[in-house]
Amino acid sequence: MAQAHGENLKQAMDTLKAHKLRSFLTVFGVVLGVSVIMLVAALITGFDQQVQENIKQYGADTAFIARFDQGGPHGGGRRPKEERERKPLTLEDAEAIKEGSPAVKDLTVFITWWEQPHTVRTKSGEVTSIDYRGVQANFGQVYANAATLEGRFISEGDDLHREKVVMLGENAAPVLFPEGAPVGKDVMIDGSAFRVIGVVEKPKGMFGTDDEDRRVLIPYNTFRKIYPGAYENSIRLQAYSPALLDQAVDQATEVLRRRRNVPYNGKDNFSIQTSQQIVEQFHSILGMVALATIVLSGIGLLIGGVGVMNIMLVSVTERTREIGIRKAIGAKSGDITWQFLLEAMTLTGAGGIIALILVNGLVLLVRLGLKWPGSVPVWAALTGIIVSICVGLVFGVWPAMKAAKLDPVEALRYE
Protein backbone atom coordinates (compact mmCIF):
# COMPACT_ATOMS: atom_id res chain seq x y z
CA MET A 1 0.00 0.00 0.00
CA ALA A 2 2.77 2.40 0.98
CA GLN A 3 4.61 1.56 -2.23
CA ALA A 4 1.48 2.33 -4.24
CA HIS A 5 1.09 5.69 -2.49
CA GLY A 6 4.74 6.42 -3.14
CA GLU A 7 4.28 5.74 -6.84
CA ASN A 8 1.14 7.90 -6.90
CA LEU A 9 3.00 10.74 -5.19
CA LYS A 10 5.88 10.48 -7.67
CA GLN A 11 3.43 10.54 -10.55
CA ALA A 12 1.68 13.55 -9.03
CA MET A 13 5.00 15.42 -8.79
CA ASP A 14 5.84 14.56 -12.40
CA THR A 15 2.44 15.93 -13.50
CA LEU A 16 2.98 19.19 -11.62
CA LYS A 17 6.46 19.60 -13.12
CA ALA A 18 5.04 19.06 -16.58
CA HIS A 19 2.53 21.91 -16.09
CA LYS A 20 4.44 24.40 -13.95
CA LEU A 21 2.65 27.61 -15.00
CA ARG A 22 -0.80 26.06 -14.89
CA SER A 23 -0.08 24.57 -11.48
CA PHE A 24 1.11 27.90 -10.05
CA LEU A 25 -1.87 29.86 -11.40
CA THR A 26 -4.20 27.20 -10.04
CA VAL A 27 -2.73 27.31 -6.57
CA PHE A 28 -2.42 31.12 -6.39
CA GLY A 29 -5.56 31.43 -4.25
CA VAL A 30 -4.17 28.90 -1.79
CA VAL A 31 -0.88 30.79 -1.64
CA LEU A 32 -2.80 34.00 -0.94
CA GLY A 33 -5.00 32.49 1.77
CA VAL A 34 -2.19 30.71 3.57
CA SER A 35 0.06 33.78 3.29
CA VAL A 36 -2.56 35.88 5.07
CA ILE A 37 -2.68 33.35 7.93
CA MET A 38 1.10 33.25 8.33
CA LEU A 39 1.64 36.99 7.87
CA VAL A 40 -1.02 38.00 10.40
CA ALA A 41 0.34 35.42 12.86
CA ALA A 42 3.81 36.95 12.43
CA LEU A 43 2.42 40.46 12.94
CA ILE A 44 0.50 39.41 16.03
CA THR A 45 3.57 37.67 17.45
CA GLY A 46 5.76 40.71 16.82
CA PHE A 47 3.30 43.18 18.32
CA ASP A 48 2.74 40.90 21.28
CA GLN A 49 6.48 40.88 21.96
CA GLN A 50 6.51 44.67 21.78
CA VAL A 51 3.54 44.91 24.13
CA GLN A 52 5.18 42.53 26.59
CA GLU A 53 8.33 44.65 26.51
CA ASN A 54 6.24 47.76 27.12
CA ILE A 55 4.44 46.05 29.99
CA LYS A 56 7.82 45.29 31.59
CA GLN A 57 8.73 48.95 31.18
CA TYR A 58 5.28 50.01 32.42
CA GLY A 59 5.78 48.02 35.60
CA ALA A 60 3.85 44.92 36.67
CA ASP A 61 3.43 46.41 40.15
CA THR A 62 2.34 49.92 39.12
CA ALA A 63 -0.91 51.65 38.17
CA PHE A 64 -1.50 54.96 36.43
CA ILE A 65 -4.14 57.39 37.75
CA ALA A 66 -5.43 60.28 35.65
CA ARG A 67 -8.41 62.56 35.43
CA PHE A 68 -9.46 61.37 31.96
CA ASP A 69 -10.18 57.86 30.76
CA GLN A 70 -7.23 56.30 28.95
CA GLY A 71 -7.08 56.07 25.16
CA GLY A 72 -8.66 59.40 24.28
CA PRO A 73 -12.13 60.05 22.86
CA HIS A 74 -13.51 57.64 20.26
CA GLY A 75 -13.32 58.96 16.71
CA GLY A 76 -10.70 61.58 17.65
CA GLY A 77 -13.28 64.21 18.66
CA ARG A 78 -13.86 65.97 21.98
CA ARG A 79 -14.12 64.03 25.19
CA PRO A 80 -17.59 63.50 26.62
CA LYS A 81 -18.99 66.33 28.72
CA GLU A 82 -18.80 64.17 31.85
CA GLU A 83 -15.02 63.78 31.41
CA ARG A 84 -14.42 67.43 30.58
CA GLU A 85 -16.21 68.48 33.79
CA ARG A 86 -14.13 66.27 36.08
CA LYS A 87 -12.00 67.98 38.72
CA PRO A 88 -8.23 67.72 38.22
CA LEU A 89 -6.26 65.45 40.51
CA THR A 90 -4.26 67.22 43.23
CA LEU A 91 -1.20 66.65 45.38
CA GLU A 92 -3.60 66.23 48.31
CA ASP A 93 -5.30 63.35 46.44
CA ALA A 94 -1.94 61.66 46.08
CA GLU A 95 -1.09 62.13 49.74
CA ALA A 96 -4.49 60.74 50.78
CA ILE A 97 -3.94 57.65 48.63
CA LYS A 98 -0.54 57.06 50.22
CA GLU A 99 -1.94 57.39 53.73
CA GLY A 100 -5.13 55.42 53.14
CA SER A 101 -3.82 52.54 51.01
CA PRO A 102 -1.73 50.01 52.99
CA ALA A 103 -0.91 48.02 49.82
CA VAL A 104 0.70 51.07 48.16
CA LYS A 105 4.47 51.09 48.61
CA ASP A 106 5.10 54.47 46.98
CA LEU A 107 3.62 56.92 44.50
CA THR A 108 4.75 59.87 42.46
CA VAL A 109 2.97 62.84 40.90
CA PHE A 110 3.82 64.55 37.63
CA ILE A 111 2.22 67.52 35.92
CA THR A 112 1.69 68.47 32.27
CA TRP A 113 0.46 71.53 30.41
CA TRP A 114 -1.14 70.72 27.05
CA GLU A 115 -2.70 74.14 26.44
CA GLN A 116 0.36 75.17 24.41
CA PRO A 117 2.95 73.33 22.30
CA HIS A 118 6.39 73.05 23.88
CA THR A 119 9.78 73.26 22.21
CA VAL A 120 13.30 72.68 23.47
CA ARG A 121 16.23 74.12 21.52
CA THR A 122 19.94 74.85 21.51
CA LYS A 123 22.20 76.54 18.96
CA SER A 124 22.72 73.13 17.35
CA GLY A 125 19.17 71.77 17.16
CA GLU A 126 15.52 71.87 18.10
CA VAL A 127 12.94 69.28 19.21
CA THR A 128 9.24 70.06 18.94
CA SER A 129 6.17 68.18 20.21
CA ILE A 130 8.11 67.16 23.30
CA ASP A 131 6.68 65.04 26.11
CA TYR A 132 7.13 67.81 28.68
CA ARG A 133 6.51 67.06 32.36
CA GLY A 134 7.22 68.38 35.82
CA VAL A 135 8.20 65.40 37.97
CA GLN A 136 8.98 64.65 41.60
CA ALA A 137 12.31 63.27 42.76
CA ASN A 138 10.99 59.71 43.13
CA PHE A 139 9.68 59.63 39.56
CA GLY A 140 12.65 57.53 38.48
CA GLN A 141 12.01 54.89 41.16
CA VAL A 142 8.24 54.56 40.78
CA TYR A 143 8.07 55.01 37.03
CA ALA A 144 9.48 51.80 35.61
CA ASN A 145 10.62 53.40 32.32
CA ALA A 146 12.61 56.37 33.65
CA ALA A 147 16.08 54.90 34.12
CA THR A 148 18.99 57.39 34.05
CA LEU A 149 21.37 56.88 31.13
CA GLU A 150 23.76 59.77 31.79
CA GLY A 151 24.24 62.21 34.65
CA ARG A 152 21.81 62.12 37.57
CA PHE A 153 18.09 62.28 38.18
CA ILE A 154 16.18 65.26 39.56
CA SER A 155 16.66 65.50 43.35
CA GLU A 156 14.39 66.61 46.17
CA GLY A 157 16.59 69.69 46.55
CA ASP A 158 16.04 70.58 42.89
CA ASP A 159 12.31 70.32 43.43
CA LEU A 160 12.25 72.15 46.76
CA HIS A 161 14.30 75.09 45.49
CA ARG A 162 12.58 75.16 42.07
CA GLU A 163 15.91 74.74 40.27
CA LYS A 164 15.88 75.19 36.50
CA VAL A 165 17.40 71.82 35.67
CA VAL A 166 16.26 69.34 33.04
CA MET A 167 16.57 65.71 31.98
CA LEU A 168 16.34 64.91 28.28
CA GLY A 169 14.99 61.81 26.54
CA GLU A 170 17.55 59.57 24.87
CA ASN A 171 16.46 60.58 21.35
CA ALA A 172 16.12 64.29 22.15
CA ALA A 173 19.65 64.71 23.54
CA PRO A 174 21.60 63.91 20.30
CA VAL A 175 19.46 66.35 18.30
CA LEU A 176 20.16 69.17 20.74
CA PHE A 177 23.81 68.22 21.28
CA PRO A 178 25.16 66.47 18.15
CA GLU A 179 28.68 66.65 19.57
CA GLY A 180 27.58 64.64 22.61
CA ALA A 181 28.11 65.21 26.36
CA PRO A 182 24.89 67.17 27.07
CA VAL A 183 25.24 67.06 30.88
CA GLY A 184 26.13 70.47 32.29
CA LYS A 185 25.09 72.40 29.18
CA ASP A 186 22.13 74.74 28.72
CA VAL A 187 18.95 74.42 26.68
CA MET A 188 16.02 76.77 26.10
CA ILE A 189 12.50 75.47 26.80
CA ASP A 190 9.71 77.83 25.75
CA GLY A 191 12.14 80.74 26.17
CA SER A 192 13.49 79.73 29.62
CA ALA A 193 17.08 78.58 30.17
CA PHE A 194 17.67 75.19 31.86
CA ARG A 195 20.84 73.29 32.82
CA VAL A 196 20.94 69.65 31.63
CA ILE A 197 21.67 67.30 34.55
CA GLY A 198 20.94 63.93 32.91
CA VAL A 199 19.56 61.84 30.08
CA VAL A 200 16.66 59.40 30.44
CA GLU A 201 17.11 55.99 28.80
CA LYS A 202 14.56 55.11 26.12
CA PRO A 203 12.38 52.16 27.19
CA LYS A 204 13.45 49.00 25.35
CA GLY A 205 9.91 48.13 24.36
CA MET A 206 8.92 51.65 23.42
CA PHE A 207 6.67 52.18 20.45
CA GLY A 208 4.72 55.22 19.36
CA THR A 209 5.32 58.27 17.19
CA ASP A 210 8.44 57.40 15.19
CA ASP A 211 9.50 55.22 18.13
CA GLU A 212 11.28 58.27 19.61
CA ASP A 213 11.84 59.26 23.21
CA ARG A 214 11.11 63.00 23.28
CA ARG A 215 10.70 63.26 27.03
CA VAL A 216 11.81 66.47 28.72
CA LEU A 217 11.60 66.34 32.53
CA ILE A 218 12.00 69.24 34.97
CA PRO A 219 11.29 69.46 38.73
CA TYR A 220 7.59 69.47 39.66
CA ASN A 221 7.66 72.77 41.56
CA THR A 222 9.76 74.42 38.85
CA PHE A 223 7.08 73.47 36.33
CA ARG A 224 4.36 74.96 38.58
CA LYS A 225 6.39 78.18 38.95
CA ILE A 226 6.89 78.61 35.19
CA TYR A 227 3.34 77.56 34.29
CA PRO A 228 1.15 78.76 37.20
CA GLY A 229 -1.99 77.80 35.27
CA ALA A 230 -0.92 74.15 34.96
CA TYR A 231 -3.25 71.82 36.79
CA GLU A 232 -3.17 68.45 34.99
CA ASN A 233 -1.67 66.17 37.63
CA SER A 234 -1.26 62.45 37.07
CA ILE A 235 -0.30 59.84 39.65
CA ARG A 236 1.69 56.64 39.37
CA LEU A 237 1.37 54.29 42.32
CA GLN A 238 3.54 51.28 43.11
CA ALA A 239 2.26 48.29 45.09
CA TYR A 240 4.47 46.26 47.41
CA SER A 241 4.33 43.43 44.86
CA PRO A 242 2.51 42.57 41.61
CA ALA A 243 0.25 40.24 43.63
CA LEU A 244 -0.92 43.21 45.72
CA LEU A 245 -1.54 45.55 42.77
CA ASP A 246 -5.28 44.82 42.52
CA GLN A 247 -5.62 45.43 46.26
CA ALA A 248 -3.69 48.70 45.95
CA VAL A 249 -5.93 49.80 43.06
CA ASP A 250 -9.07 48.99 45.07
CA GLN A 251 -7.79 50.97 48.04
CA ALA A 252 -6.79 53.95 45.88
CA THR A 253 -10.18 53.83 44.13
CA GLU A 254 -12.00 53.92 47.45
CA VAL A 255 -9.95 56.89 48.65
CA LEU A 256 -10.52 58.88 45.45
CA ARG A 257 -14.24 58.11 45.27
CA ARG A 258 -14.63 59.39 48.81
CA ARG A 259 -12.53 62.52 48.24
CA ARG A 260 -14.19 63.30 44.89
CA ASN A 261 -17.72 62.73 46.21
CA VAL A 262 -18.65 59.92 43.83
CA PRO A 263 -22.14 58.49 44.66
CA TYR A 264 -22.36 54.87 45.79
CA ASN A 265 -23.56 53.60 42.40
CA GLY A 266 -21.93 56.40 40.41
CA LYS A 267 -19.20 56.07 37.78
CA ASP A 268 -15.63 56.92 38.81
CA ASN A 269 -14.72 60.48 37.83
CA PHE A 270 -11.10 59.44 37.35
CA SER A 271 -9.21 56.65 35.62
CA ILE A 272 -6.93 53.94 37.01
CA GLN A 273 -5.12 51.72 34.53
CA THR A 274 -2.77 48.78 35.08
CA SER A 275 -0.54 46.83 32.73
CA GLN A 276 -2.98 43.90 32.84
CA GLN A 277 -5.74 46.14 31.52
CA ILE A 278 -3.49 47.17 28.63
CA VAL A 279 -2.89 43.49 27.83
CA GLU A 280 -6.64 42.78 27.89
CA GLN A 281 -7.34 45.71 25.56
CA PHE A 282 -4.62 44.52 23.21
CA HIS A 283 -5.96 40.98 23.19
CA SER A 284 -9.47 42.22 22.37
CA ILE A 285 -7.99 44.00 19.35
CA LEU A 286 -6.14 40.81 18.39
CA GLY A 287 -9.44 38.92 18.54
CA MET A 288 -10.95 41.23 15.93
CA VAL A 289 -7.82 40.97 13.79
CA ALA A 290 -7.94 37.17 14.01
CA LEU A 291 -11.60 37.18 12.93
CA ALA A 292 -10.81 39.38 9.92
CA THR A 293 -7.89 37.07 9.10
CA ILE A 294 -10.13 34.01 9.09
CA VAL A 295 -12.56 35.73 6.70
CA LEU A 296 -9.84 36.97 4.31
CA SER A 297 -7.89 33.73 4.28
CA GLY A 298 -11.13 31.75 3.92
CA ILE A 299 -11.98 33.69 0.76
CA GLY A 300 -8.52 33.07 -0.67
CA LEU A 301 -8.63 29.37 0.19
CA LEU A 302 -12.12 29.01 -1.31
CA ILE A 303 -10.96 30.61 -4.55
CA GLY A 304 -7.87 28.41 -4.56
CA GLY A 305 -9.89 25.29 -3.79
CA VAL A 306 -12.35 25.94 -6.62
CA GLY A 307 -9.40 26.50 -8.94
CA VAL A 308 -7.83 23.22 -7.85
CA MET A 309 -11.08 21.34 -8.36
CA ASN A 310 -11.51 22.87 -11.80
CA ILE A 311 -7.99 22.04 -12.95
CA MET A 312 -8.26 18.50 -11.56
CA LEU A 313 -11.48 17.96 -13.52
CA VAL A 314 -9.64 19.17 -16.63
CA SER A 315 -6.79 16.80 -15.77
CA VAL A 316 -9.22 13.87 -15.48
CA THR A 317 -10.61 14.67 -18.92
CA GLU A 318 -7.12 15.02 -20.46
CA ARG A 319 -5.97 11.72 -18.95
CA THR A 320 -9.06 9.63 -19.57
CA ARG A 321 -7.17 7.22 -21.83
CA GLU A 322 -4.33 6.96 -19.29
CA ILE A 323 -6.88 6.05 -16.61
CA GLY A 324 -8.37 3.41 -18.92
CA ILE A 325 -4.94 1.84 -19.49
CA ARG A 326 -4.20 1.75 -15.74
CA LYS A 327 -7.51 0.06 -15.03
CA ALA A 328 -6.99 -2.39 -17.92
CA ILE A 329 -3.67 -3.57 -16.43
CA GLY A 330 -5.16 -4.09 -12.97
CA ALA A 331 -5.34 -0.71 -11.16
CA LYS A 332 -8.23 -0.57 -8.70
CA SER A 333 -10.65 2.34 -8.26
CA GLY A 334 -8.96 3.13 -4.93
CA ASP A 335 -5.60 3.47 -6.69
CA ILE A 336 -7.05 5.94 -9.18
CA THR A 337 -8.77 7.88 -6.37
CA TRP A 338 -5.55 8.17 -4.38
CA GLN A 339 -3.59 9.13 -7.48
CA PHE A 340 -5.73 12.21 -8.09
CA LEU A 341 -6.17 13.04 -4.39
CA LEU A 342 -2.40 12.99 -3.87
CA GLU A 343 -1.97 15.12 -6.97
CA ALA A 344 -4.42 17.73 -5.61
CA MET A 345 -2.87 17.61 -2.12
CA THR A 346 0.63 17.92 -3.57
CA LEU A 347 -0.48 20.89 -5.63
CA THR A 348 -1.98 22.78 -2.68
CA GLY A 349 0.78 21.64 -0.32
CA ALA A 350 3.31 23.18 -2.71
CA GLY A 351 1.24 26.37 -2.50
CA GLY A 352 1.58 26.28 1.29
CA ILE A 353 5.36 25.93 1.02
CA ILE A 354 5.53 28.81 -1.47
CA ALA A 355 3.48 30.93 0.93
CA LEU A 356 5.81 30.07 3.81
CA ILE A 357 8.89 31.10 1.79
CA LEU A 358 7.28 34.36 0.62
CA VAL A 359 6.04 35.38 4.07
CA ASN A 360 9.36 34.55 5.75
CA GLY A 361 11.15 36.67 3.17
CA LEU A 362 8.75 39.58 3.73
CA VAL A 363 9.03 39.32 7.51
CA LEU A 364 12.83 39.27 7.26
CA LEU A 365 12.79 42.47 5.20
CA VAL A 366 10.49 44.15 7.73
CA ARG A 367 12.71 43.05 10.63
CA LEU A 368 15.83 44.40 8.97
CA GLY A 369 14.19 47.65 7.88
CA LEU A 370 12.17 48.50 11.00
CA LYS A 371 14.02 46.53 13.70
CA TRP A 372 10.75 44.78 14.43
CA PRO A 373 10.88 41.54 16.48
CA GLY A 374 8.20 39.55 14.63
CA SER A 375 8.66 36.14 13.02
CA VAL A 376 6.43 33.42 11.62
CA PRO A 377 5.66 31.17 14.60
CA VAL A 378 6.09 27.42 14.13
CA TRP A 379 2.41 26.76 14.86
CA ALA A 380 1.39 29.21 12.10
CA ALA A 381 3.76 27.61 9.59
CA LEU A 382 2.48 24.11 10.41
CA THR A 383 -1.13 25.30 10.38
CA GLY A 384 -0.65 26.95 7.00
CA ILE A 385 0.90 23.83 5.45
CA ILE A 386 -1.76 21.53 6.94
CA VAL A 387 -4.61 23.82 5.84
CA SER A 388 -3.22 24.01 2.31
CA ILE A 389 -2.98 20.21 2.10
CA CYS A 390 -6.52 19.86 3.46
CA VAL A 391 -7.79 22.22 0.75
CA GLY A 392 -6.39 19.83 -1.85
CA LEU A 393 -7.94 16.87 -0.03
CA VAL A 394 -11.41 18.45 0.18
CA PHE A 395 -11.58 19.95 -3.29
CA GLY A 396 -9.84 17.00 -4.92
CA VAL A 397 -12.44 14.44 -3.81
CA TRP A 398 -14.93 15.03 -6.60
CA PRO A 399 -12.38 14.91 -9.47
CA ALA A 400 -10.76 11.82 -7.89
CA MET A 401 -14.12 10.02 -7.56
CA LYS A 402 -15.03 10.97 -11.12
CA ALA A 403 -11.75 9.50 -12.35
CA ALA A 404 -12.25 6.32 -10.29
CA LYS A 405 -15.74 5.76 -11.72
CA LEU A 406 -14.61 5.87 -15.36
CA ASP A 407 -15.42 2.69 -17.29
CA PRO A 408 -12.11 1.22 -18.54
CA VAL A 409 -13.56 0.18 -21.93
CA GLU A 410 -15.03 3.63 -22.58
CA ALA A 411 -11.86 5.26 -21.30
CA LEU A 412 -9.70 3.28 -23.74
CA ARG A 413 -11.91 4.43 -26.62
CA TYR A 414 -11.52 8.08 -25.64
CA GLU A 415 -9.48 10.20 -28.04
Buried (B, 14 or more C-beta within 10 A) or exposed (E): EEEBEEBBBEBBBEBBEEBEEBBBEBBBBBBBBBBBBBBBBBBBBBBBBBBBBBBBBBBBBBBBBBBBBEEEEEEEEEBEEEBEEBEBBBBEBBEBBBEBBEBBBBBBBBBBBEEEEBBBBBEEBEBEEBBBBBBBBBBBBBBBBBBBBBBEBBBEEBBEEBBBBBBBBBBBBBBBBEEEEBBEBEBBBBEEEBEBBBBBBBBEBBEEEEEBBBBBBBBBBBBBBBBEEBBBBBBBBBBBEBEBBBBBBEBBBBBBBEBBEBEEEEEEBBBBBBBBBBBEBBEEEBEEBBEEBEEBBEBBBBBBBEBBBEBBBEBBEEBBEBBBBBBEEEBEBEBBBBBBBBBBBBBBBBBBBBBBEBBBEBBEEBBEEEEBBBBBBEEBBEBBBEBBBBBBBBBBBBBBBBBBEBEBEEBBEEE
